[in-house]
Amino acid sequence: MIGACASHARRLFVRNLACGRRLSSTLSSKQYDVVVIGGGHAGTEACAAAARVGAKTLLITQKIDTIGVMSCNPSIGGVGKGNLVREVDAMGGIMGRAADEGGIQFRVLNASKGAAVHGPRAQADRELYKAAVQSLLFATPNLSVIEGSVEDVMLNETAEDRSIKGVILQDGTHISTRKVILTTGTFLGGIIHIGLKTFSSGRMGDASSIGLSRTLSRLGFPLARLKTGTPPRLDGRTIDYSGLTEQPGDTPPVPFSFINKQVKLADRQVMCHATRTTEESHRIILDNLNQGPRLESGGGKGLGPRYCPSIETKIERFSGRTHQIWLEPEGYDTPVVYPNGISMALP
């Protein structure tokens, strides 16, 4: 499956996250210093950072219940990315602390090499990580959240001043603000491809943010399309692990956050496994490339990530080589296994 972008107007309510009560006043009378659009990894960090420095902050997201959801691989960090998580943590961010709460296996990649290339990484339980993010976010003063979809922005329309003055939701609600931060992830004008089937969506099951995409285009922002793939998930109960290479976590696990001396689930680390593709799996994929989407033309055209190409791309580019696959449990209470290394768009 290949995904892209979304936002959808649903029931609208305001929740004061610091005290857990709903606000009874209407949004149209509200003035915020900062409005953040999108409740994914970037959006939660952005709204928490703004609120921490004293700005009256509003987070607008499709569904409050999906704040902290790990859309693709349930992991945090890795080579390069792990250092970014720690830098965010050093500035008071929440991702490192949430990983220490919800992580179920911790490893420092490249540990045998110099410290500059160490890559702290955690495999997380999807539900525990989401709960940790929400717990940290909901305890942040100066922060409110609404469920809704931003369709347009309001500007001061004078020759001297073209600054932002607010946003308009899909239901017509106006929210005043001086700053807007867009963290739309794969939701902005998003398209999903599954084989030859294509439909408008962001994350699977969530609507695409079409109105905001049109607004940005109208305002003169150049728009481009990025593409990202995700692999089919596996049922761990059907996997024969006997011939696979075990990949245990580090003992003791190294926390992400500088404020933690140990991770919460240090004594419950799960086992991951490694395997490789075979000539037979390569043949099946090559024989069915015609079942994949035509991503280089039309509405699906987009630039893919260099650091995790699809399995189709790897097999085509590196003929005669096998490719590693890591089998990673998605949580304690689910049999779902994430096969890291075989993202694809085939049906």
C-alpha positions in Angstrom: 0.0 0.0 0.0 1.2 3.5 -0.8 -0.3 6.3 1.2 -0.5 10.1 1.2 -2.7 12.9 2.8 -6.1 13.7 5.0 -8.5 15.8 7.3 -12.2 15.3 7.8 -14.8 17.3 9.6 -16.4 15.2 12.3 -18.1 16.2 15.6 -16.4 19.3 17.0 -15.5 19.8 20.6 -12.9 21.5 22.7 -11.1 19.8 25.5 -8.9 21.5 28.0 -6.2 18.9 28.2 -4.5 20.3 31.3 -7.5 19.6 33.4 -9.5 17.1 31.4 -12.8 19.1 31.2 -14.7 20.2 28.1 -15.0 24.0 27.4 -18.6 25.2 27.0 -17.8 28.4 25.1 -17.9 28.4 21.3 -14.8 28.3 19.3 -15.7 31.3 17.2 -15.0 33.5 20.2 -11.6 32.0 20.9 -8.3 33.6 20.2 -5.1 31.5 20.2 -1.5 32.5 19.9 -0.7 29.4 18.0 -2.8 26.9 16.0 -1.2 23.5 15.1 -2.9 21.5 12.3 -2.3 17.7 12.5 -1.8 15.5 15.6 0.9 13.1 14.4 4.6 13.0 15.6 5.4 16.5 14.4 2.1 18.1 15.5 2.2 16.8 19.0 5.7 18.1 19.5 4.8 21.4 17.9 1.8 22.1 20.1 3.6 20.9 23.2 6.6 23.1 22.5 4.4 26.2 21.9 2.4 25.6 25.1 5.6 25.0 27.1 6.8 28.5 26.3 3.5 30.0 27.5 1.7 30.4 24.2 -2.1 29.8 24.2 -2.1 26.8 21.8 -4.8 24.9 19.9 -4.2 21.6 18.2 -6.7 20.7 15.5 -6.8 17.0 14.6 -9.3 14.7 12.8 -9.7 12.4 15.8 -8.4 13.0 19.3 -8.4 9.2 19.9 -5.7 8.9 17.2 -3.2 11.3 18.7 0.0 9.3 19.1 -1.0 6.6 16.6 2.0 5.1 14.9 0.8 5.0 11.3 3.4 2.7 9.8 6.3 1.0 11.6 5.8 0.9 15.3 9.3 2.0 16.1 11.1 5.2 17.2 14.6 6.2 16.2 17.3 4.3 14.3 20.4 5.5 12.6 20.2 9.3 12.3 16.6 9.4 13.5 17.4 8.3 17.0 19.7 11.2 17.5 16.9 13.6 16.4 14.6 12.1 19.0 17.2 12.8 21.7 17.7 16.4 20.4 13.9 16.9 20.7 14.0 15.4 24.2 16.8 17.8 25.2 14.5 20.7 24.3 11.7 19.2 26.4 9.9 17.2 23.8 7.7 14.2 24.5 8.6 11.5 21.9 11.6 10.2 23.9 9.7 9.9 27.1 6.8 8.2 25.3 9.2 5.7 23.7 10.6 4.9 27.2 7.1 4.3 28.4 5.8 2.2 25.5 9.0 0.6 24.1 9.1 -3.2 24.1 12.6 -3.7 22.7 15.5 -1.3 22.8 18.7 -1.5 20.7 21.6 0.8 20.0 22.4 0.2 16.3 26.1 0.5 15.2 27.1 0.0 18.9 30.4 -1.5 17.8 31.3 1.7 16.0 32.1 5.2 17.2 29.6 7.2 19.2 28.9 9.5 16.3 27.1 6.8 14.3 25.3 5.1 17.2 21.5 4.8 16.4 19.3 4.4 19.4 16.1 2.6 18.4 13.0 1.2 20.2 10.3 -1.1 19.0 7.1 0.1 20.5 3.7 -1.4 21.5 1.3 0.7 19.4 -1.3 1.0 22.2 1.2 1.8 25.0 3.0 4.4 22.9 -0.2 6.1 21.9 -1.4 6.1 25.6 2.0 7.6 26.7 1.8 10.4 24.1 -1.7 11.3 25.1 -0.9 11.2 28.8 2.0 13.6 28.3 0.1 15.9 26.0 -3.0 16.0 28.1 -1.0 17.2 31.1 0.4 20.2 29.2 -0.9 23.6 30.4 -2.0 26.2 27.9 -3.0 23.5 25.4 -6.5 22.7 24.0 -7.5 20.3 21.3 -10.4 20.1 18.9 -11.6 17.5 16.4 -12.1 19.1 13.0 -10.7 19.7 9.5 -9.1 23.0 8.5 -10.4 24.0 5.0 -9.1 27.5 4.7 -6.9 30.3 6.3 -7.8 33.9 6.9 -5.3 36.6 6.0 -5.1 40.3 6.6 -5.7 41.5 3.0 -3.9 44.8 2.9 -1.0 45.9 0.7 1.1 46.3 3.8 0.0 43.3 5.8 -0.6 39.8 4.4 -0.2 38.0 7.7 -2.3 35.2 9.1 -5.3 36.0 11.2 -7.0 32.7 11.6 -8.3 29.4 10.1 -11.7 28.2 8.9 -12.9 24.7 9.7 -15.0 22.6 7.3 -18.2 23.3 9.3 -17.5 27.1 8.9 -16.1 27.7 12.4 -13.6 30.6 12.5 -10.7 30.4 14.8 -8.5 33.5 15.3 -4.7 33.1 15.7 -1.5 34.9 14.8 0.5 31.8 14.0 -0.4 28.5 12.2 1.8 25.5 12.1 1.0 22.8 9.4 2.0 19.3 10.3 -0.2 17.4 7.9 2.0 14.4 7.3 0.5 12.1 4.6 -2.9 13.8 4.9 -2.5 16.8 2.6 -4.3 16.0 -0.7 -3.6 12.4 -0.1 -4.0 9.4 -2.3 -3.7 5.7 -1.5 -2.7 3.1 -4.0 -3.3 -0.6 -3.4 -2.2 -2.4 -6.6 -4.2 -0.8 -9.4 -6.8 0.6 -7.0 -6.5 4.3 -6.2 -8.6 6.4 -3.8 -8.4 9.6 -1.9 -7.3 9.1 1.7 -4.6 9.9 4.2 -3.9 7.1 6.6 -6.0 4.1 5.8 -9.5 4.8 7.1 -9.1 8.5 7.4 -10.1 11.2 4.9 -7.7 13.3 2.8 -7.3 17.1 3.5 -8.4 18.4 0.1 -9.6 21.9 1.1 -6.4 22.9 2.8 -4.4 21.7 -0.2 -6.4 23.9 -2.5 -5.9 26.8 -0.1 -2.2 26.5 -0.2 -2.1 26.3 -4.0 -4.4 29.4 -4.2 -2.0 31.3 -1.9 0.9 30.5 -4.3 2.7 27.8 -2.4 4.3 25.3 -4.7 2.9 21.8 -4.1 4.6 18.5 -4.8 3.8 14.9 -4.0 5.9 12.5 -1.9 5.2 8.8 -1.8 5.7 6.4 1.1 5.0 2.6 1.2 4.0 0.2 3.9 4.3 -3.6 4.0 1.5 -6.1 4.4 1.3 -7.2 8.1 1.8 -10.8 9.1 0.0 -13.0 11.6 2.8 -14.1 14.0 0.9 -17.2 14.9 1.5 -18.5 11.3 5.3 -17.9 11.3 7.8 -20.7 11.8 10.6 -18.9 13.7 12.8 -22.0 14.0 15.1 -21.1 11.1 15.2 -17.4 11.7 17.9 -15.3 13.3 17.0 -14.0 16.8 17.6 -10.3 17.5 17.2 -9.6 21.2 17.2 -6.2 22.8 20.1 -4.6 24.7 20.6 -5.5 28.3 20.1 -3.2 30.0 18.1 -1.1 27.5 19.3 2.5 27.1 16.5 5.1 27.5 15.8 7.7 24.9 15.0 10.5 27.4 17.8 12.2 29.3 15.5 12.4 32.3 15.1 8.6 32.6 17.6 6.3 34.1 15.7 3.2 32.9 12.8 2.3 30.6 9.5 1.2 32.0 9.3 -2.3 30.5 13.0 -3.2 30.8 12.2 -6.7 32.0 9.6 -7.5 29.3 11.6 -7.0 26.1 10.3 -8.9 23.1 12.3 -10.9 20.6 12.6 -9.7 17.0 13.8 -11.9 14.2 15.7 -11.5 10.9 15.4 -13.3 7.6 16.0 -12.7 3.9 14.1 -12.7 0.7 14.6 -15.7 -1.7 14.8 -16.2 -5.4 11.2 -17.5 -5.4 9.9 -14.4 -3.7 11.8 -12.3 -6.2 10.2 -14.2 -9.1 6.7 -13.7 -7.7 7.3 -10.0 -7.3 8.8 -9.5 -10.8 6.0 -11.6 -12.4 3.4 -9.3 -10.8 4.9 -5.8 -11.3 2.1 -5.1 -13.8 -0.3 -5.3 -10.8 1.4 -2.3 -9.1 0.3 1.3 -9.5 1.7 3.6 -12.3 3.4 6.0 -9.9 5.4 7.9 -12.5 2.4 9.4 -14.3 -0.8 11.1 -13.5 -2.2 11.8 -10.0 0.1 9.2 -8.4 3.4 10.7 -9.4 5.6 11.3 -6.5 9.2 11.2 -5.2 9.9 8.2 -3.0 12.2 8.1 0.1 15.8 7.2 -0.6 16.4 5.5 2.8 13.7 2.8 2.5 12.9 1.9 -1.1 10.1 -0.5 -1.9 10.9 -4.2 -2.2 10.0 -3.9 -5.9 12.6 -1.2 -6.4 15.3 -3.1 -4.4 14.8 -6.3 -6.5 14.9 -4.3 -9.8 17.9 -2.3 -8.9 20.0 -5.0 -7.2 19.4 -8.1 -9.3 20.9 -11.3 -7.9 21.0 -10.0 -4.3 18.8 -11.1 -1.5 17.4 -8.5 0.9 17.0 -8.5 4.7 13.7 -8.6 6.4 13.2 -7.9 10.1 10.1 -9.4 11.8 9.0 -7.0 14.6 6.1 -7.6 16.9 3.6 -4.7 17.0 2.7 -5.1 20.7 2.2 -7.4 23.7 -1.5 -8.1 23.1 -1.6 -8.6 19.3 -0.3 -11.3 17.0 0.5 -8.8 14.3 4.1 -8.7 13.1 5.6 -5.9 11.0 7.9 -7.2 8.2 10.4 -4.3 8.1 12.1 -4.1 4.7 9.4 -5.1 2.3 7.2 -2.0 1.9 5.3 -2.3 -1.4 2.4 -1.1 -3.5 1.4 -4.6 -4.8 -2.1 -5.9 -4.0 
